[in-house]
Amino acid sequence: MKIAKGARIWLTRSLRPFEFKKEYDNQLNYAHAKNLGLYVHIPFCRSICSFCPYCKVLYDEKLAQRYIKALLKEIELVGESYSRKNFSSNSFLSENSVDKSSLSENAIGKSSLSKNSIGENSLSGDSHSKSLFSKKEVTSLYFGGGSPALMADYLGEIISKLKEYFSITEGIGLELHPKDVTVETLTKVKAAGVTKISIGIQSFQKESLQALGRKEEDYQAIFAALQKVPFETVSMDLIFAIPGQTSASLKKDIDYAFGNGANHIAIYPFVDFSFANNSVPLMAEKEKRRLLDDITDYCEKSGYLRTSIWTYAKKSTQKYSSMTRDNFLGFGCSATTLLGDQFKVNTFSIEEYIKRIEDKQLPTSLTLRFSLRQRMVYYLFWTAYTTKVDPRAFKDFFGVSLQKMYGLELFLCQLLGFAKKEEGIYKMTKKGAYYFYYFEQFYTLAYIDKMWGIMREEAFPERITL
């Protein structure tokens, strides 16, 4: 906890914490947000896995139908909340850009207002007027949960509703429980418009699954279904640092995934959330590092491309990542929204979520309004997750050079062997990837664990200070 707090103070150059307050806006001003993505949360599961920290409940048909009705209405509320007056430049600058005072305090200059997310000509002339009534272009749409495929019959309706307001350019992703990987379900979701799938395998090894409280699946049936119903990206999620897991068993999982339909894998660390009721003993830190280094070397020697800290892909494969986007809109309970200098979290309570929507109000539970430095740290954390930081992209987003804001930290990262600079881009080394993972553990427990723990118990907390 102290490590995360110390890093936050140093990197933001301030004692100011991340403070989430019970406040919300009933309009989300996303019109000029660059690289905007979409996320939809479906919280229903057949059974509850103790190791999973996400917002989920056991499937109940009546509740699920009420939820889908509310979800469609939330999409309408966000999509239809605009008229010509909502697109005025004053509205946008006050709601969706970095705070002017923060810009002056950091000596960045006025030019960054246009460069952050507006664009030089976006507020002028006929081009702005014409854009008011066009669909907003977004990069991607991801469905998570829960087990979203339990609502496969409704996916087409949800996607159609989103497409009334958004133009999706990079495809639609869907998380799948292994039990959902059947020809029937895959056919349904593909017909609805899904182009990428991620299957929560966790492990193919019986011992590792037992440690997680999971059972073996009919893998041959899964692989046969994937052959019959192909997708642009087929990702399989694996977990490392499960007690008793070895490099040999994890390499076997990797080979088995890539050899049976996956062109992308995610290898996530086992995290012991305080509210997850885990009974699994934790692996020693030295063993985790050895395991992480082994699988990193193995994937690279096998010719797989590292697309983020935890993901590898075959060449020419579209990535599967719902996290590394500059701005995003989240729909559904517990979904988050990031727009400019605001980060919003929807209530975790399904009943309260539905009630808010029925009252024609957005279901935001908490809002964080970033300082400029806080926003920079958030941007750099999730950009570094891809293992690469491009100073040009940073300057385009914030209107100031990365070297000016974090030159000392960049120098130290290179000096300590955490990163190297190639063709103007900072690229994380294997050593840097381990320490990113090491720090991420503290971030997860100091921030995510605390916030989610509280929000699982309170639908609308007054405030959460992190």
N, C-alpha and C positions, 0 to 999 in steps of 0.2 A: 504494500500500500504506500509506504514512504517513498519507494522508488518512483511509482507513478506520479505521486504528488510533486516530488522534487523535479521530475522531468517536465511536468506541466508548468511549474513556476518558472523554470529556466527558459523553456522554449517560447512561452508567451510573454516573458519579461514582465510578469505581473503576479501579484498574490491573488488576483481575482479568480475564483473557482468557476467551473462550469455549473451554472445555476439554471435548473429547469423550473419553470413556474406554471401554475395552473391558469393558463390563459390561452386563448386561441383566436384566430381570425376566421371569419366565415367565408372568406374568399382567399384563394391561393393564387398569388400573382406569378404565374409561371410563364407568361407569354414570351418573354425574352430570355429565358434561361437556356444556356447552351448545354449541349450534350445531356439532355434530359432523358431519364429513364423512367419506367413504370414498374411497380411491384404490387402484387395482389396476394393477400394472405388468406388462406383457407385453413381454419384451425382444427379440423376434424380428423380423428385417427381411429383405427380399429381397436388398437390397444395403446397403452401409454408406456413408452420406453423410459426407464429411469434416468438414463444418461443424457436425454434430450432436454435442453433448457427452453425450447421455444414455446410460444403460447399455443396450447392445444387442449382439446377436450375429447372425450369419447363421442363417436358419431351417434347422433340422434336425428332421425329423419325430419321430424317437425321443426326442431331447432335449426337444422341445416337449411331448410326451405325458407324460414324466416330470415336467416342470415344472408342467403343469396339475394332475397328481395331487398334487404337493406344495403347490401353491397352495390347492387345495380343503382339504387337511389343515390348512394354516395358518389358514384361516378358521375351521375347526372348533376348533382349539386356542384361538384368541382368543374365539370365541363360546361355547364350552362350558367355559371355565376357571372359571366362577363357580358357586358354590353359595351357600346362605344366608350362610355365614360370610364369603364374599368381599365381601359388601355391608355388612359392619359399618362403622359410622361411623369407627372408628379406622383401619381399612384404607384407607378413602378419604382421610381427612385426611392420612395419612402418605404416600400415593402420588400423589394427583392434585390437590392444591391447592398454592397458593403457600406456601412455607416460613414457619412461624410466626415464627421469629426474624427473618426478613427483614421481616415485617410490623411487628414491634415496632421494629426498627432505623429504619424509615422513618416511624414515628409515624402509622401508618394506623389502628390500632385493630382490635379483635377482630371488628367487624361485617363486615369485608371477607371473612372466612372463609366466611360464609354467602352473601355477594353474588358472590363470585368465580365459582362454578359449582355451588353446592350447592342454593341456594334455601331459603327460610325453613322450609318444612315437609317437606323431602325426606327427613330422617332420623328422622321421628317417626311414631308411630302406624301404623294399618292401611294408609295409603296407601303407605308405604315397603314393607311386607311384600308388598302386591299387585304393586308394580312390579318385584319381584325376578325374576319369572318372565315378564314381558312383554318384547316386543321393544324394543330401544333405538331411539328415533326419531333419524334422521339427516337432514341436509339434502339431501345429494346423493351420487352415486357417479360417479367418473370413471375411465375406462380410458385409460392412456397407455402409451408405449413408446419405441422399437420401433414396430411396426405391429400393433396389437391385432387388426385385422380378419383377419390371417393365421390367427387362432384363432377365427374367427367361429362355427364349428360347436360350440365349447365355451362361448361366451358365455352361452347360456341356462342351462347347468349352473352356471357360476360365479355368475351373478346369483341363481339359485334358492337356492344355498347361502348367499349373503349374506342373502337375504330370510328365511332361517330364524331369523336373529338380529337383523336390523335392519329398520326400517320407513323407507323412503326417501320423502321428502316433496316434493323439488324436481327429480326426474327423474334420468336416467342419461345421462352424456356419454361419447363415444367418439372418439378420434383416428383419422383415416383418411389413409392415403397416397392420392394421386390415383388410383393404379391400382386401389384397392379400391372406388372409387365406380362400382359397376355395379349394375344392377337386382337381380341375384342376391344380391350381398353386402348391399346396403342392405335388401333384404327379410328376409334372415336376421337381421341385427342388430336391425332394428325388431321382428321377432317375438320376439326374446330380451328385449325391454324397453327398448332404447335409445331415448331421446327427443331427444337433442341430438348433433350430430356436428360435428367440427372437421376440416377438410381442409387438409393441409399443402401448399398450392399454392406458397408462397414467392414466385413471380412468374409472370406470364403472358408476360413479355418474354424472348425467346430469348437475348439478350445477358446478361441477369442470371442466367438459369438456367445458362448456360455457365460463368459465373464461380463458381457454386456447385457445379458438377459434376453438374448435373441436366439431364434432357432434357425437351423439350416433351411434353405429354400430348395425348390426344384430348379436347380441352375440350368439343366439341359433344356427345360421348357422355356426358361427365360431367354436363353441364347437363341433358341429356335424362333421365338416370337420376334426378337430383334432382327433376325434375318428376313422374316416375312414382311415386317413393317419398318423400313429404314427411315432414319432421321439424319438431318445435316450434322448434328452433334449428338453423340451418345456418351455421356459422362458417367462414371461410376465413383461414388464416394467410398473411401476407405478411411479407417481410423488407425493411427499409430500411437504407440506408447500404451497399449493395452497390456496389463500385467501378464507376463509369460510369453509375450510376443517376441520373436527373434527376427534378425535381419533376413534369415532364410525364409521364414514363413511370410514376411511382408513382401519380399521379392516374388514369392510364389503367387501372392494375391495380385501383384502388379502384372505379372505375366499372364495370369488367368484372365484378368480384366481386358487387357489389350488383345489377347488372343481370341476373345469371344464376343466381339461386337463393340467394345469401347474404343473410341478414338481420342478420348480425353479422360483423365482421372484426377480426383482431388483426394489428397492424403492429409486429413485433418488430425490435429493432436487431440487426445482425450483430455477433456477439461472437467475438473471436479467442481461444478457449481454448488453453492451452499444449499440451494433449495431443491436440488435434483434427487435427493435421497439415494445417492450412490453408496453401494457397499463394496465397490471395487477398490482394492489397495492401489496406491499410486506408484508409478515406476520412478526409480531414482533419476535425478537430473543428468548425471553422467551417462547413464544408459540411454536416456532420451537423445542426448547429443550424438552419441555413437550411432544410434539407429537413424537419426535424421541425416547425418553425413553419409551413411551407407546407402540409403535409398536415393539421396541426391546424386551420388556418384553413379549408382546403378542406372538410374533413368537417363542421365546424360550419356553414359557409355552405350546405352541401348538405342540412342538416337532420338529420344523424345525431347521436345522443346519445353523448357520451363516457362510457363505463362504467368505464374504468380508464385508466392511463397509456397503454396501448397498444391499447385496444379501443374500437370504435365500433359502434353498432347502430341499426337502424331502430326507430322508436317502437313500444312495446308488445312488444318482443322479450325473451324470457328470456335472461339473460346466460349466457356460457360461461366459467367460471373455476374452476379447481381449486385456486387458490392462496390466495384471500382468505377463509379459514375460520378461526374461532377455535380449533377443535380438530379433529384428523383422525386416522384410522387408515389406515396404509398396508400393503398386502399385496403380496408379491412381492419379488424381488431389487431392491435399491437404493431401495425405497419408504421414505418417512419417516412418522413418527408424532409428532404433537404433542398432548400431554395435560397440561394444567395447567402445571407448572414443568419438564416433561421433554420433550426432543426426541430421538427415536431414529431411527437409520438402519440399515436392513437391509443385509446383506452384498451386495456387487456381484457376487460369484462365484455363478454358477448352480449349479455342482456343490456348493459348500459350503452354499448355501441349501437344496438338496434334502437334503443329509446332515443338517443341523440338524433339518429337519422330520421326517425319518425317525427321528431320535432323540427325537422328541416335545418338541423345544425350539424356542422362537421364534428366528428368524434374525437377531436384532438384532446388529449389528456394533459400534456405538458409541452411547453415551448421553451427552447433555449435560443437566446439571441446572442450570437457570437460577437466577441470583439474581433478586430481584424486579425490580430496575432492568433487568437484561438481558431479562427477559420483557416488560417494558414497551416497550423499544426494538424488540424483535421484533414485538410487536403493532402499534406505531405505524408501522413500516416497511411492513408488508403492508397495514395499513389505509390508509395514505397512497397506496398503489398504486392504490386506487380513486378517488383524487383528492379524497377527503372524509374528514375526521376528526370524529366526533361525540363531544364531551366527555361526553355522557350515557352513551353506550355504554362509554366508557373507565371511567367511574365504576362502572357496573354490573358490569363485568368485574373491576376491581381494588379497588373499595371506597374509592377516594380520588379527588379531583378532578384532572383533567388540568392545570388551572391551577396547582394546588399543586405538582405534580411537574415541570411543564415550562412554567411561565408565561413565563420569560425567553425561551425558544426560540420560543414562540408569538408573543411580541411582536416578536422580531427577524424572524421569517418575514413578518409583516405589514408591518413597517417596510421590508424589502428588496423587497417586492412579490412574494413567493413564494406568499402565501396571503391570502385575505380572509375575513372572518367574516360569514356571512349566516344569519339565523334560528337563531343559536346553533351553526352548524356551520362548521368551517374548510374552505374550498374552495380547492384549488390553482389558481393562475393558470397561464397559458401559460408564463410565465417560471419559475414554480415547477416545472412539469412537466419543463422542460428540465434544470433543476439536479437534480431527482430522478433523471432518466436519467443525468446526468453522474456523480452520486454512486454510482448503482447499478453503473456500470462498475467503480468501485474496489471496491465490495462483492463483485461477481461474481469479480473476479480475486484479491482478497485472501482470500476465504472459500471460495466454491464451487469455483473453479478448483483451489485447493490441496487441498481435501478430496477432491473427485472424482478428482483426479489420483492421490492416494495410494490411494484405495479401489479404483481400477481395477487396482492392482498387488498390494494386500494384502487378503485376505478379511476379516481381523480385526486391524486395527492396534491396538497397545497403547494409544495415545492420539494425538490430533491437537489441537494448541493453535492457536487462531486469534485 
